[in-house]
Amino acid sequence: MTVPSFDLAVIQSIANILGDTEHGFTGTEIGNLLQECRIPDLSLCTTKRIRLSEALHHKQNLDKCGNGVAGFIEHAMNPARHFDSQEWFEETRTKLNQVLAFAALQLAENGKLRQTAVAETHAEAAARASTLRTNLVARKVHPDVLRYCREELLVDNYFHAVFEATKSVAEKIRLRTGLPSDGADLIDQAFSFKSAVPHLALNSLQTESEQSEQKGFINLLKGLFGTFRNTTAHAPKITWEIEEQDALDILSLVSLVHRRLDSAIQARAIYEGRG
């Protein structure tokens, strides 16, 4: 696929982001990335931003298309390169998407560019770049919330972001217990301790306070599913609107649930000698 040539202003903005003095790549990293992409490094004695901008613009002129620039972006933003700096990756991807929207492109979570509708205003570009995801990263939400909502959050689709995030809770319970059920049945089977050792326990369940915590968590999960997941599964998007602040709060709650699930004890497996 031939990528149309990027406007010079877009190339300069991309260079400003990736060559940012405080948060961008170092001079050495830029040199290595250009070499790996076989892009001539023309201006070694200037700022990182100008050096990168001139190199990308020159490559585009040689190719007479934007493939070289697009390839550089994908190479530089390969997630494997930034496995230990997820927050930087997401913040940088958000900034790039604000610019790339003007070229009808979007950088996905897998580091690949894909076509989208061209943005004509800064407001449209910023919206596509996922303010919601940036705010969630700032809140340090659980990684699984971001992982399950990657597409929905990217376009600030609050309705489906909440739906996918709440589904991820049930999926984690199934993975940790091996249970095939769903909804309230899954929650009861996984956490109930009335007649048997539960699959998952938040604590030792020895005191009244500990038992109350387990019961409260069961009710919290049922409330989460009943209020958000079941509603979003059956209500048309147009009739069940979620504002950004509501989405942030709901997804933060899902993040808390994920953390409690991660720390829960696999009580039945331990009791049966499988832990």
N, C-alpha and C positions, 0 to 999 in steps of 0.2 A: 504494500500500500504506500502510495506517495503522499507524504504530509505536505500540505501547502506551506509556502514560505511564511515565516513568522514576521510580523511587523517589527521594525527596529525597536519601538518602544517596549514591546513584549520581551524581546531578547534582553534589553537593558534591565528591565524589571526582574527577570529571571536571574540575571547576573548579580543584581543587587541583593537578592535573597540568598543565593548560594554563596556569594562572596562577602556577606555581611561581616563587618569587623569583629563583632562580639559573638554572633551565633552561627556564622557560616563556616564553610570549609577553610582550612588553613591554606597558605600559599603552596606548601608542599603537596597537600591533598589535591588541590586544583590542578597542579602540574601533572600528578600521577593520573588523575581522571582524564585529562585531555590526552595524555599519551596512550592510555588504555583504549580510548575511543578513536585514536588516530586522527586527532584534530591538531593542526599546527598551533604551537604556543608562540604567539607573535610578540607579546609585550611583557617580558620578564621584569622590567624595571619600572613598572607602574603599579597602581593599586590593584587589589584582587578583583574588584568589580569591573574595572576597565579592562584588565587583562582577560577576564572571562568573556565579557561582552564582545570584545574585538575578535577573540578566537571563534566564538560561536557565529558571529556575523560573517566572518571570513569563510568559515566552513559552509554556511548556507549559500553564499555567493558562488563558491566552487561547485556545490551540488545542484544549484538552481532549484532547490526545494528545502523543506524543513526537516528532512529525515535525520540529518546529522545532529541537529539541535534536539530533536525528540529523543534520539538514541542516547545522547549525553544525559538528558534529564532522567531517563529510565535507569541508566547505568549508575548515576550518582545517587539515585533514590531507591536502589535495590534494597528491600527490607533486610536481606541477609547482612548487608553492610552495617546496619544500624540496630542489630538485635539487642544491644545493651543500652540503647538510648531511644526507647519508644516515644517518650514525651517529645524529644527533639524532632523525631521523624514526623509525628502527627502535626506538630506546630508548623514545621517547614512545609509539609504537604498542604496544609490549609492555606498558607501564604501563597504557595505556587498556584493552587487552584483558583485563587482570586485573580491571578494574572492570566492563567491558561484559559479561563472562561472566555476571554476576549478573542482567543484563537479557536473557540469551539472545541476545546479539549479539557480533559479532566484526568488527574493523576489518581488512580485507584489505590486501595490499601495494599495491593500486591506489587505496587511500584510500576505498573503499566499504564500507559496513556490510552484513553478511549475517547471517542468522539461524543460530543454533546451539543446542545443548541448554543449558538453564539450569544454571549452577553453583550448588551449595548450600554449598560450603565454599571457604575461601581456597586450599586445596591444589589443588582442581580448577581454580579460576580461574587460578592461577599456572601450572599445567601447560599450559593452553590458550594462554597468552600467550607461549609459546616461550622457555623458558630457554636452549634450545640456540642459537637465533638470536642472542640477546643475547651469549652466550659467544663465538660465532663473530665477531660484530662487534668484541668486545673484543680478539680475537686478530688483528684486521685482515686477515681472510681475503680472498681475491680476490673482487671483486664478482660474477664469474660463478658462483661457488659459491652465493651467496645468490640470484642471479637464477634459476638453474635449480631451486632447492630451495624456492621461496617457500611453496608450499602444504604440503609435507611438514614443513618446519621449523616452520611456524606451529602445528602440532598435536603437535610433538615426536615425529613418526613417524620414528625413527632408521633403521629398515629401508629405507624408501623414500627418505629423504634421501640415504643413501649411494648407492642405486641411481641416482637422478637426477643426483647430482653426478658419478659416474663416467661416466655417459652423456654428460655435457657435455664431457668431455675428447675423446671421439671426434668429437663434433659440431664442436668447434673445429678439430681436425686436418682434417676434411673441408672446412670453410669456408676454411682457409688453403691447402689444396692442390688443391681441386677433385676429389679422389678420391672415388669412390662406395662404396668397400668399408668393412669394419668389422672390429673385433677385431684379432687378430694380423696378418692380411693388410694391414689399413690401416696398422698401425705399421711393418711391413716396407717397404711401398711408399713411405711418407712419409719414413722416416729411414735406410733402408739405403743404404750408399755403397760396396758391394763392386764393383759393375759399372757404376755410373752416378752422376752428381751427384744427391744426395738432394733431395727437395722441400724439406725443412726441415733445417737444421743448427744445432746449438747454438754452433758456433764455426767456424773456418776448416778444421778437419780436417787440418791440415798436420803435426802432431806426433803421436807415439804417445799422449801424454797426452790430447790433444784427441779423438783417435779413440776412446780408452777411455771418455771422457766420453759421447760419442755412443752407443756400444754400451751403456753402463750405463743411459742414459736409455731406450733401447729395451727393455731388460730390466725397468726400473722400470715402464714403461707396460704391458708384458705382464703383469707381476705384479699391478699394480693391477686390470687387467681380469679376470684369471683368479681373483684372490682375492676381489674384492668385486663387480664388475659381473656376471660370469657366475654367481656363486653366488646373488646376490640375484635375478637374472632367472629362475632355475629352482627355487629353494628356497622353499617356503611360508614366510610370515612367522613362523608359529608355531614352525617348526623351525630358524630361523636368527635368533637374537636378538642385538641389538647394544645394549650399554649406552651411556649418555650419554657417558662418557669415551672409549669406543672410537669413537663417532661423531665426537666432536670431533677426535680424532687422525687418523682417516681423512679427514675433510673438510679438515683442515689440510694433509694430504699432497696432496689434490686441488688445493688452493690453490697450493701450490708448483709443481705441474705446470702449472697455468694460467699462472703467471708465466714459467716457462721457455718455454712455447709462445709467449707474447706477444713474448718477446725473440729467438726463433729466427729465423734468416736464411732467407729464401725463396731458397735457393741455386740451384735449377734455373731459376727464373724469371730470376734475375740472369744465369746462365750462358747462357741462351738469348736474352738481350737484352730480356726483358720486365719487369725489375725497375726 
